[in-house]
Amino acid sequence: MIRRVSIMDKEKSLKRNYAYNLSYQLLAILVPLVTTPYVTRVLGPEKLGDYAYTSAMVSYFGIVAALGTVTYAQREVACYQKAREERSRTFYEILFLRLFMVGIVFAAYCVFLFLAGTYRVLYIIQLCTVLSWAFDISWFFQGMEDFKVTVIRNSTVKLISVILILTLVKSKDDLWIYAFILCFSALLGNMTMWPFIKKYLCRIRRKELQPLRHLKGSLELFVPVLSIQIYTVLDQTMLGAMINTTQVGYYAQTQKIINLESSFLFSLTSVLMPRMTVLLSENKVELANSYYRKVVSFGFMLNLPMTAGTILISKYLIPVFFGRGYRECIPLLRILSFIFVTQGIGQIAGTLLIAMKRQKQYTIAVTAGAVINLICNGLFITRFEAKGVAAASVFSEICIEIMMLHYIRPKFEKGALKEAFLNYLPPTLGMSLVLWAAECFLEVNLISLFILGVSGVGVYSLLLILRKDIFLKELLHKGGRGFR
């Protein structure tokens, strides 16, 4: 009995980690959710587009600074959860490799600042972002399945940033203040994690460290990270260069809504990777398949109604959330809503490929998606502007998802996706009919948006209960212990 309790104490709860990570991801999105209605009205789409465009440019330096070590490091640390000396050595080696790359990037960024003409003030402010990469050790805590540290420390910083934005940003001339608050909060959030890492580490002699042994593994994941950046950030860069930053503002603000809703599944896939790494390394394929079935069911249970609901309430959500001058975001939101399903399943499949150490297949999928996205952007942007970028993003996500699902088929069950999709399609259609009928009688205002939101969630939940949904029943009756 004592042995059983000891094992249970050591066993990480996927449910608890999901709750922690979901809390953090929600807060990371709720910060702009609270501030966006304010800053969209104060700063306007053009100023917000300027910041989104410069942030996209800075993120390219971040790709090189990370060098694919984030996902790689998380997986490697997960492999040594129970070996203190090995995980300490792994931490220091990867840390030194990251610091070396950040140093190179910092020097390159200083040259970039010297050459930059337009937006120089914003680029100088975002030096804080560059410095924050040197202090980022969230990958270690994720590998240890300890999400409590990142949640508590960063949550405090983000809440302070909300107060500062609402207090100090008063006009369009305050864009630099808005940018500084966001960039400095990222730096401060990363710095606050350092005091909590000591309990996980032991002293390792410097001559025993071999940082370069991680270079190959990091580079293997660098290509897919670069590819992912192409079809997530290059969209805004191409849109700003080929059209204008106002279109970037529309696109970037619409993505905030998409990111908010997709954070539910993203939080689960983030904690799934270290768990799957441990299970597959111990050859517990049956248990890994059990997690896979549940995560897929959870994904469709959330993403199908989110896709349909967002499409139907978009003409209410955009004016209420962003204010006047953002009507162009309505068709953007309707197009990007399909990403909930495509990206959600793609995240699950990608997480499994990395846990299986099949980086080659993962790289092929995301690289092909990046190339497709780049081509579609070139074809669509000049004619459809931001709407063309949105359509290109959805199409590339579909291609990536199909390829990743093909690669994981030999080890994971083929019918889980089809079964989950068909299970949650009928209640989604029922909810959609109710929302569509309600739209015929409601005007565009906050009260109508609230009514539609409550009605959609209520009807969908009721239909699941009436159908006696097995997965929902398990979550409610076992308190989520099925994810343990």
C-alpha positions in Angstrom: 0.0 0.0 0.0 2.9 2.4 0.8 4.5 1.6 -2.5 1.3 2.3 -4.3 0.9 5.7 -2.7 4.5 6.6 -3.4 4.0 5.8 -7.1 0.8 7.8 -7.2 2.6 10.7 -5.6 5.3 10.7 -8.2 3.0 10.2 -11.1 2.3 13.5 -12.8 -1.4 14.3 -13.3 -2.1 15.2 -16.9 -5.4 16.8 -15.7 -3.6 19.1 -13.2 -0.9 20.1 -15.8 -3.6 20.8 -18.3 -5.4 23.0 -15.8 -2.2 24.9 -15.1 -1.2 25.3 -18.7 -4.8 26.2 -19.7 -4.8 28.8 -17.0 -1.7 30.4 -18.3 -2.7 30.2 -22.0 -6.0 31.7 -21.1 -4.4 34.5 -19.2 -2.0 35.0 -22.1 -4.9 35.5 -24.4 -7.3 37.1 -21.9 -4.8 39.9 -21.5 -5.4 41.1 -25.1 -9.0 40.1 -24.7 -9.3 42.7 -21.9 -7.0 45.2 -23.5 -7.9 44.8 -27.2 -11.4 46.4 -27.1 -9.6 49.4 -25.5 -6.5 49.7 -27.7 -8.4 49.0 -30.9 -10.4 52.1 -30.2 -7.5 54.2 -28.8 -4.8 53.3 -31.3 -6.7 52.2 -34.3 -6.0 49.5 -37.0 -3.1 51.5 -38.6 -1.1 51.9 -35.4 -1.8 48.3 -34.3 -0.8 47.2 -37.7 2.6 49.0 -37.3 3.2 47.1 -34.1 2.1 43.7 -35.5 4.3 44.3 -38.6 7.4 45.1 -36.5 6.8 42.2 -34.1 6.6 39.9 -37.1 10.0 41.2 -38.3 11.6 40.7 -34.8 10.2 37.2 -34.5 12.5 36.1 -37.4 15.5 36.8 -35.1 13.7 34.7 -32.5 13.7 31.7 -34.7 17.4 31.8 -35.0 17.9 32.5 -31.3 15.8 29.5 -30.3 17.4 27.3 -33.1 14.6 24.7 -32.6 15.7 24.1 -28.9 12.3 24.8 -27.4 10.6 21.6 -28.5 13.8 19.6 -28.5 14.7 20.7 -25.0 11.3 20.0 -23.6 11.4 16.4 -25.0 15.0 15.8 -23.8 14.3 17.0 -20.3 11.2 14.8 -20.2 13.4 11.8 -20.9 15.4 12.5 -17.7 12.6 13.4 -15.3 13.8 10.8 -12.8 17.6 11.3 -13.4 18.7 14.4 -11.6 22.3 14.4 -12.8 21.4 13.7 -16.5 18.6 16.4 -16.6 21.0 18.9 -14.9 23.6 18.2 -17.5 21.0 18.5 -20.3 19.7 21.8 -18.9 23.1 23.4 -18.7 24.2 22.2 -22.1 21.1 23.4 -23.9 21.1 26.7 -21.9 24.7 27.4 -23.1 23.8 26.6 -26.6 20.8 29.0 -26.5 22.8 31.8 -24.9 25.4 31.4 -27.6 22.7 31.8 -30.3 21.0 34.7 -28.5 24.4 36.5 -28.4 24.8 36.1 -32.2 21.2 37.2 -32.8 21.6 40.2 -30.4 24.7 41.4 -32.4 22.8 40.9 -35.7 19.8 42.8 -34.3 22.0 45.8 -33.4 23.1 46.0 -37.0 19.5 45.7 -38.1 18.6 48.7 -35.8 21.4 50.8 -37.3 20.1 50.1 -40.9 16.4 50.4 -40.0 14.7 53.6 -41.0 11.0 53.3 -40.6 9.7 52.0 -37.2 13.1 52.5 -35.6 11.5 53.5 -32.2 9.4 50.3 -32.2 12.4 48.2 -33.1 14.5 49.7 -30.2 11.7 49.0 -27.8 11.6 45.4 -28.9 15.2 44.9 -27.7 13.4 43.8 -24.5 11.9 40.9 -26.6 15.3 39.9 -27.8 16.8 39.9 -24.3 13.8 37.9 -23.0 14.9 34.9 -25.2 18.1 34.6 -23.1 16.1 34.2 -19.9 13.5 31.8 -21.2 13.7 28.5 -19.4 10.0 27.6 -19.6 11.0 24.6 -21.8 12.7 23.0 -18.7 9.6 23.2 -16.5 7.4 21.9 -19.4 9.7 19.0 -19.8 9.5 18.3 -16.0 5.7 18.6 -16.3 5.7 21.4 -13.8 3.5 24.1 -15.2 2.7 25.7 -11.9 5.9 27.8 -11.9 5.3 29.4 -15.3 1.6 30.0 -14.5 2.0 31.8 -11.2 5.0 33.9 -12.1 3.9 35.0 -15.6 0.3 35.5 -14.5 1.3 38.2 -12.0 3.4 40.0 -14.7 0.6 39.8 -17.3 -2.0 41.2 -14.9 0.3 44.1 -14.1 0.7 44.7 -17.8 -3.1 45.0 -18.2 -3.3 47.6 -15.5 -0.4 49.6 -17.1 -2.0 49.5 -20.6 -5.4 50.7 -19.4 -3.7 53.4 -17.3 -1.0 54.8 -19.5 -2.2 54.3 -23.2 -4.4 57.2 -23.9 -4.0 58.2 -27.6 -2.5 57.1 -30.9 0.8 58.8 -29.8 1.1 56.2 -27.0 1.9 53.3 -29.3 5.5 53.2 -28.0 4.1 52.9 -24.4 1.9 50.0 -25.5 4.8 48.3 -27.2 7.2 48.8 -24.2 4.7 47.3 -21.7 4.2 44.2 -23.8 7.9 43.7 -24.5 9.1 44.4 -21.0 6.5 42.1 -19.5 7.8 39.2 -21.6 11.3 39.9 -20.3 10.2 40.2 -16.7 8.0 37.1 -16.9 11.0 35.0 -18.1 13.3 36.4 -15.4 10.9 35.5 -12.6 11.2 31.7 -13.4 14.8 31.4 -12.5 14.6 31.3 -8.7 12.5 28.1 -8.9 14.8 26.0 -11.0 17.5 25.3 -8.3 15.5 22.5 -6.7 15.6 20.4 -9.9 19.4 20.8 -10.5 22.7 19.6 -9.1 26.2 20.9 -9.8 27.9 19.7 -12.9 31.5 20.4 -13.7 31.9 22.7 -16.6 34.4 20.4 -18.4 31.8 17.6 -18.4 29.4 19.8 -20.5 29.1 19.2 -24.2 26.6 21.8 -25.6 27.3 20.9 -29.2 26.0 17.4 -28.8 22.5 19.0 -28.9 23.2 20.9 -32.0 22.1 18.2 -34.4 18.8 17.5 -32.6 18.0 21.2 -32.4 18.8 21.8 -36.1 16.4 18.9 -37.0 13.6 20.8 -35.3 14.9 24.2 -36.6 13.6 23.6 -40.1 10.0 22.9 -39.0 10.1 25.9 -36.6 11.2 28.1 -39.5 8.5 26.6 -41.7 5.9 27.2 -39.1 7.0 30.8 -38.8 6.6 31.2 -42.6 3.0 30.4 -42.6 2.2 32.2 -39.3 4.3 35.3 -39.3 5.4 35.7 -42.9 1.7 36.3 -43.6 1.8 39.6 -41.8 5.2 40.5 -43.3 4.0 39.9 -46.9 0.7 41.7 -46.3 2.5 44.7 -44.9 5.0 44.9 -47.7 2.6 44.2 -50.5 -0.4 46.1 -49.3 -0.2 48.2 -46.1 0.1 47.9 -42.3 -3.6 48.7 -41.9 -4.5 45.3 -43.5 -1.9 43.8 -41.1 -3.9 45.4 -38.3 -7.1 43.8 -39.4 -5.5 40.4 -39.8 -3.5 40.5 -36.5 -6.6 41.5 -34.5 -8.7 38.8 -36.0 -6.0 36.2 -35.1 -6.3 37.3 -31.5 -9.8 35.9 -31.4 -8.7 32.7 -33.1 -5.8 32.3 -30.6 -8.2 32.8 -27.7 -10.5 30.0 -28.7 -7.7 27.6 -29.9 -5.9 28.0 -26.5 -8.1 25.3 -24.9 -6.7 22.5 -27.1 -3.2 24.0 -27.4 -2.9 23.8 -23.6 -3.6 20.1 -23.7 -1.2 19.3 -26.5 1.5 21.3 -24.7 1.3 19.0 -21.6 0.7 15.9 -23.8 4.1 15.9 -25.4 6.3 15.2 -22.3 3.7 12.6 -21.2 3.7 10.8 -24.6 7.6 11.0 -24.7 7.7 9.1 -21.4 5.1 6.5 -22.4 6.6 5.8 -25.8 10.1 5.6 -24.3 8.8 2.9 -22.0 7.0 1.2 -24.9 3.5 1.7 -23.4 1.8 2.0 -26.8 -1.6 0.9 -25.6 -1.7 3.6 -22.9 -0.4 6.2 -25.4 -3.3 5.2 -27.7 -5.7 5.7 -24.9 -4.5 9.2 -24.4 -4.7 9.8 -28.1 -8.3 8.7 -28.4 -9.3 11.0 -25.5 -7.4 14.0 -26.8 -8.9 13.6 -30.3 -12.4 13.4 -28.7 -11.7 16.4 -26.6 -10.4 18.3 -29.7 -13.5 17.6 -31.8 -15.8 18.3 -28.9 -14.4 21.8 -28.6 -13.3 22.7 -32.1 -16.4 21.7 -34.2 -18.8 23.9 -32.2 -16.2 26.7 -32.0 -15.9 26.7 -35.8 -19.6 26.8 -36.5 -20.4 29.2 -33.6 -17.7 31.7 -34.6 -18.8 31.8 -38.2 -22.4 32.5 -37.1 -21.7 35.2 -34.5 -18.9 36.9 -36.3 -21.0 39.9 -37.4 -21.9 40.5 -33.8 -18.5 39.7 -32.3 -16.4 42.0 -34.4 -18.3 45.3 -33.9 -18.8 44.7 -30.2 -15.2 43.6 -29.5 -13.2 45.9 -31.8 -15.6 48.8 -32.3 -16.1 50.8 -35.5 -13.8 50.6 -38.4 -13.1 46.9 -38.3 -15.9 45.5 -40.5 -13.2 44.0 -42.8 -12.4 41.6 -39.9 -15.8 39.8 -40.2 -15.0 37.8 -43.4 -11.5 37.3 -42.0 -12.9 35.7 -38.9 -15.3 33.5 -40.9 -12.4 32.2 -43.0 -10.0 31.7 -40.2 -12.5 29.9 -38.0 -11.9 26.7 -40.0 -8.4 26.7 -38.5 -9.9 25.5 -35.2 -10.4 22.0 -36.6 -7.4 21.8 -39.0 -4.9 23.3 -36.6 -6.2 21.5 -33.6 -5.8 18.0 -35.1 -2.5 19.1 -36.6 -1.2 20.1 -33.2 -2.1 16.6 -31.8 -0.5 14.8 -34.7 2.6 17.0 -34.6 3.0 16.5 -30.9 2.9 12.7 -31.4 5.5 12.8 -34.2 7.9 14.8 -32.0 7.3 12.4 -29.0 8.0 9.5 -31.3 11.2 11.2 -32.4 10.1 11.3 -36.0 11.5 14.8 -36.7 12.1 14.0 -40.4 8.4 13.4 -41.1 7.4 16.3 -38.9 9.8 18.6 -40.9 8.5 17.3 -44.3 4.9 18.1 -43.3 5.4 21.6 -42.0 7.9 22.5 -44.7 5.5 21.4 -47.4 2.8 23.5 -45.7 5.1 26.5 -45.6 5.8 26.3 -49.3 2.1 25.9 -50.1 1.3 28.9 -47.9 4.0 31.1 -49.5 2.8 30.3 -53.0 -0.9 30.9 -52.0 0.0 34.2 -50.4 1.8 35.3 -53.6 -1.3 34.4 -55.6 -4.0 35.8 -53.3 -2.6 38.9 -51.5 -2.7 41.4 -54.3 -6.3 40.5 -55.3 -7.9 39.6 -51.9 -5.6 41.3 -49.4 -6.0 40.1 -45.9 -8.8 37.6 -46.9 -6.3 36.0 -49.3 -3.8 35.5 -46.5 -6.5 34.0 -44.3 -7.6 31.5 -47.1 -3.9 30.6 -47.7 -3.4 29.9 -44.0 -6.4 27.5 -43.8 -5.5 25.6 -46.9 -1.9 25.1 -45.8 -3.1 23.9 -42.4 -5.3 21.3 -44.1 -2.3 20.0 -46.1 -0.1 19.8 -43.0 -2.8 17.9 -41.1 -3.3 15.3 -43.8 0.4 14.6 -44.0 0.9 14.4 -40.3 -2.0 12.0 -39.8 -0.5 9.8 -42.5 2.8 9.6 -40.7 1.3 8.7 -37.3 -1.0 6.0 -38.7 1.3 3.0 -38.2 1.3 3.4 -34.4 -2.0 5.2 -33.5 -5.5 4.0 -34.3 -6.9 5.1 -37.7 -10.6 5.3 -36.8 -10.3 7.6 -33.8 -10.6 10.8 -35.9 -13.6 9.7 -37.9 -15.4 8.4 -34.9 -14.9 11.6 -32.9 -15.9 13.8 -35.9 -19.1 11.9 -36.6 -19.9 11.9 -32.8 -19.8 15.7 -32.4 -21.1 16.7 -35.8 -24.9 16.3 -35.0 -24.9 18.4 -31.9 -22.8 21.0 -33.7 -25.4 21.2 -36.5 -28.2 21.4 -33.9 -26.5 24.3 -32.2 -25.9 26.0 -35.6 -29.6 25.9 -36.5 -30.5 27.5 -33.2 -27.9 30.3 -33.7 -29.0 30.9 -37.3 -32.6 31.2 -36.3 -31.8 33.6 -33.4 -29.9 35.9 -35.7 -33.1 36.7 -37.6 -34.4 38.5 -34.5 -31.4 40.0 -32.9 -29.7 43.4 -33.6 -25.9 43.9 -33.4 -25.1 44.8 -29.9 -23.5 43.5 -26.7 -26.7 42.0 -25.3 -27.3 40.1 -28.6 -23.8 38.7 -28.5 -24.3 37.6 -25.0 -27.6 35.9 -25.8 -26.0 34.1 -28.8 -23.0 32.9 -26.8 -25.1 31.6 -23.9 -27.6 30.0 -26.3 -24.9 28.3 -28.3 -23.1 26.8 -25.3 -26.3 25.9 -23.6 -27.9 24.1 -26.6 -24.6 22.3 -27.5 -24.2 21.1 -23.9 -27.8 20.0 -23.6 -27.5 18.0 -26.9 -24.4 16.2 -25.5 -26.3 15.4 -22.3 -29.3 14.1 -24.2 -27.1 12.0 -26.4 -25.4 10.6 -23.3 -22.0 11.5 -24.6 -19.5 9.0 -23.2 -16.6 11.3 -23.1 -18.5 14.2 -21.5 -19.9 11.7 -18.9 -16.4 10.5 -18.1 -15.1 14.0 -17.6 -18.0 15.0 -15.3 -18.2 11.8 -13.3 -14.5 11.2 -12.9 -13.5 14.8 -12.6 -11.1 14.4 -15.6 -9.3 11.4 -14.0 -9.4 9.8 -17.5 -6.6 12.2 -18.4 -4.5 11.2 -15.4 
